[in-house]
Amino acid sequence: MCLVNGGFTGIDIGLDPVFTFVLDFFIAICLFFSLSGPGLTVNSVFVSSPQHPAQQSLAVDGAISLPVLIDSSPLTAFGAALDAQEHLWVAVGSPDCKLTLYRSQTRGTTWEDVLTINLNGPARLIELLAPAVPAPLFIFYLTAENHGDLYLFRFDAIAQDTQTIPLAVGPDTVDDFSVTIDRDTNYYIYLLYVNEHRTGLNGYFTRSLDGGRSWEERQPFWNCFDPEISFGTGSLLHCVWRYAITGREIHYAANRYYGAAGRWSGLYILKSGSERCFNPVVAQAPINPYWRAPVWACWTVARRDTEMLDLEYTLSTDGGRVWGAVTNLGAPFVDEWFPGLSTATGSAELCYNAGARTENGPTVLYWRNSRSYAPQLWSTPTRVNAPRLNVQVEGARPRLVALYRDKPSFPAIFFSLYEPTGARGIYFAPVLPVSESNQLQRLTVLSPAPQPLHDLFDVTGRRVNPATPQKRSGVYFQQSGATLKKIVKLR
C-alpha cells in the first residue's frame, strides 16, 4: 500500500482484493484522525531543532510604573484592548455571573465603569477586540453553560447600542478559543474554538466579514488544544496550538489570504519531545513586507512531567516560513508560566508568571521585550507587582496592550492577584521609557517645588536608602506629606 496524490492504493502481493480494500481503509482512517491543523491540507512538515543555545539578553530599557487598581473584586476572567481613539478598555467577568466594562481616556491613570451586563453563568474566558477604526467593541466570552457556550457581545460606546450574538452554543463542548482582528479599514474578525475533551476533529475556525453580525461556514481544525491565533502584517494570519494526541508538541500554521478556506500553509512542528507543553502564543512585528518581519512563538514546557515549568521560544525571521532553534527563556529552578505576547512598532513584548505555584509560595509578574532589529535578544526580566500574582486562573492571566497605535511605545500590563479561591482585583501597570543619561531626574506629580529626599520606595513599595551609591536604573517614589514624587534613575 502507498499514498499517491492524497489517495490510498493497494500493492498486489497476492492478497484477497476485499481484504486489501479493508486494510487500506483502516489505515486511512487512522492517519485521518492523527492529523493536526486546519482541514486536511498538511503539505509539509518542518521540525525545528530542539537546541538550547546560551541565552543572550539586552539591558532593560523600560521601567514599571506603580500599578493602578481598576477593580478590587474577585474575578473569573478579563480581557483588554486599545481602541481607535486610543482609549483603554477592560472587560471583567465576576463569579456572580456579571460582565463589567471599564474605560480609561487618560492612558490608564483613571478608570470609569461604563456598563454591566448579566450572563448565563460566570465567564471562564474573555477576549476583547477593538478595530483600528472607530467601530463597536467586540467582547467574546465563554461560560460553563452546556459544558461551554461561546458568545459575542457587541458594544457601540457612541450610540450606546448593545447586541449579544451566540457563536458556538448548545450540546457540543467548547473548552477554549482565540480571536484576533486585522488592521484594515474594512476589517475581518477571526475565531478559532476547540473541544479539549476529545481528539480528531475537535475545533473549528471561522471569520466574520461584517463586524461580527454573521460568520462564514466553519473550517475544521484537527487535534488542537490551547489555540492561539494572531494577525501579522499584510494579509498574514498566524496560528499555534498544542498537539492534542500527545500534548508534547507545539504546531504552527499560517494563512496568507486573510484566513480564506483552503489557503492554509503546511504544518510546522515548532516543538517536539518528551515534555508536555502548554499555552503557546505567537505574534509578528507589524513591519512590511511580511516576509522580512520577525515572528516570535513562546510556550510553557513542563520539565519532569509538570514538576518544573519553563518558558521556551522560537523565532522566524521570514514571516513564519522557516523557524529557528528552540531556546529556553526561563531561569533555573524557577517556575515560569502563563506567557503573554504582543507586538508594537519595533518590538515584541512578553510578560509571564514566575515563582511558585504552591499555596504559600511567592509568584511575581515579569516583563521583557525584544527589538525587531535584534529579535533573538531579550531584555533582562523586570518585576511588575509586589503582592502575589494570580497562580492558576487562566482566564485572569496577565495581558499586554499597547498604549499607542501605529507608533513605538511601551506596553500596558494588566494582571490580577492571588486569592486561595481564585483571582482578585484587576490592575494596570504601564511601562515607562528610560532615556540615555547618567543622573537622577525628578518628575513632580503633585507639587513642582523641589524638596530633599526623605523616604524613597522602589516600584514594589519597598523602602530604599536614597543615599545608596550606584543605585540601579529604575523608577523610585518619594512620599513627603501629601506630595508624591516620581524619581527616575536614568542610564
C-alpha positions, 0 to 999 in steps of 0.5 A, a space after each residue: 500500500 502507498 499514498 499517491 496524490 492524497 489517495 490510498 492504493 493497494 500493492 498486489 502481493 497476492 492478497 484477497 482484493 476485499 481484504 486489501 480494500 479493508 486494510 487500506 481503509 483502516 489505515 486511512 482512517 487512522 492517519 485521518 484522525 492523527 492529523 493536526 491543523 486546519 482541514 486536511 491540507 498538511 503539505 509539509 512538515 518542518 521540525 525545528 531543532 530542539 537546541 538550547 543555545 546560551 541565552 543572550 539578553 539586552 539591558 532593560 530599557 523600560 521601567 514599571 510604573 506603580 500599578 493602578 487598581 481598576 477593580 478590587 473584586 474577585 474575578 473569573 476572567 478579563 480581557 483588554 484592548 486599545 481602541 481607535 481613539 486610543 482609549 483603554 478598555 477592560 472587560 471583567 467577568 465576576 463569579 456572580 455571573 456579571 460582565 463589567 466594562 471599564 474605560 480609561 481616556 487618560 492612558 490608564 491613570 483613571 478608570 470609569 465603569 461604563 456598563 454591566 451586563 448579566 450572563 448565563 453563568 460566570 465567564 471562564 474566558 474573555 477576549 476583547 477586540 477593538 478595530 483600528 477604526 472607530 467601530 463597536 467593541 467586540 467582547 467574546 466570552 465563554 461560560 460553563 453553560 452546556 459544558 461551554 457556550 461561546 458568545 459575542 457581545 457587541 458594544 457601540 460606546 457612541 450610540 450606546 447600542 448593545 447586541 449579544 450574538 451566540 457563536 458556538 452554543 448548545 450540546 457540543 463542548 467548547 473548552 477554549 478559543 482565540 480571536 484576533 482582528 486585522 488592521 484594515 479599514 474594512 476589517 475581518 474578525 477571526 475565531 478559532 474554538 476547540 473541544 479539549 475533551 476529545 481528539 480528531 476533529 475537535 475545533 473549528 475556525 471561522 471569520 466574520 466579514 461584517 463586524 461580527 453580525 454573521 460568520 462564514 461556514 466553519 473550517 475544521 481544525 484537527 487535534 488542537 488544544 490551547 489555540 492561539 491565533 494572531 494577525 501579522 502584517 499584510 494579509 498574514 494570519 498566524 496560528 499555534 496550538 498544542 498537539 492534542 494526541 500527545 500534548 508534547 508538541 507545539 504546531 504552527 500554521 499560517 494563512 496568507 489570504 486573510 484566513 480564506 478556506 483552503 489557503 492554509 500553509 503546511 504544518 510546522 512542528 515548532 516543538 517536539 519531545 518528551 515534555 508536555 507543553 502548554 499555552 503557546 502564543 505567537 505574534 509578528 512585528 507589524 513591519 512590511 513586507 511580511 516576509 522580512 518581519 520577525 515572528 516570535 512563538 513562546 510556550 510553557 514546557 513542563 520539565 519532569 512531567 509538570 514538576 518544573 515549568 519553563 518558558 521556551 521560544 522560537 523565532 522566524 525571521 521570514 514571516 513564519 516560513 522557516 523557524 529557528 532553534 528552540 531556546 529556553 527563556 526561563 531561569 533555573 529552578 524557577 517556575 515560569 508560566 502563563 506567557 503573554 505576547 504582543 507586538 508594537 512598532 519595533 518590538 515584541 513584548 512578553 510578560 509571564 508568571 514566575 515563582 511558585 505555584 504552591 499555596 504559600 509560595 511567592 509568584 511575581 509578574 515579569 516583563 521583557 521585550 525584544 527589538 525587531 532589529 535584534 529579535 533573538 535578544 531579550 531584555 533582562 526580566 523586570 518585576 511588575 507587582 509586589 503582592 502575589 500574582 494570580 497562580 492558576 486562573 487562566 482566564 485572569 492571566 496577565 495581558 499586554 496592550 499597547 498604549 499607542 497605535 501605529 507608533 513605538 511605545 511601551 506596553 500596558 500590563 494588566 494582571 490580577 492577584 492571588 486569592 486561595 479561591 481564585 483571582 482578585 482585583 484587576 490592575 494596570 501597570 504601564 511601562 515607562 521609557 528610560 532615556 540615555 543619561 547618567 543622573 537622577 531626574 525628578 518628575 513632580 506629580 503633585 507639587 513642582 517645588 523641589 524638596 530633599 529626599 526623605 523616604 524613597 520606595 522602589 516600584 514594589 513599595 519597598 523602602 530604599 536608602 536614597 543615599 545608596 551609591 550606584 543605585 540601579 536604573 529604575 523608577 523610585 517614589 518619594 512620599 513627603 506629606 501629601 506630595 508624591 514624587 516620581 524619581 527616575 534613575 536614568 542610564 
